[in-house]
Amino acid sequence: MILAFFMLFAGGMLLGGAWSFHRSGKPWWTRILLLVLGLVCVAVCIWRIQT
């Protein structure tokens, strides 16, 4: 359960970073990378909570 909350926190930080990178005009590949990593963290969180 602790891993789920940690992954939720990390995923939220990465998604916020992707949004920040989008607003500041960083390269497209960094935005996509942060977005994918954030979504993976949130998916792991949801999977851990359900099991």
Secondary structure, 3 states (H helix, E strand, C coil): CHHHHHHHHHHHHHHHHHHHHHHHCCCHHHHHHHHHHHHHHHHHHHHHHHC
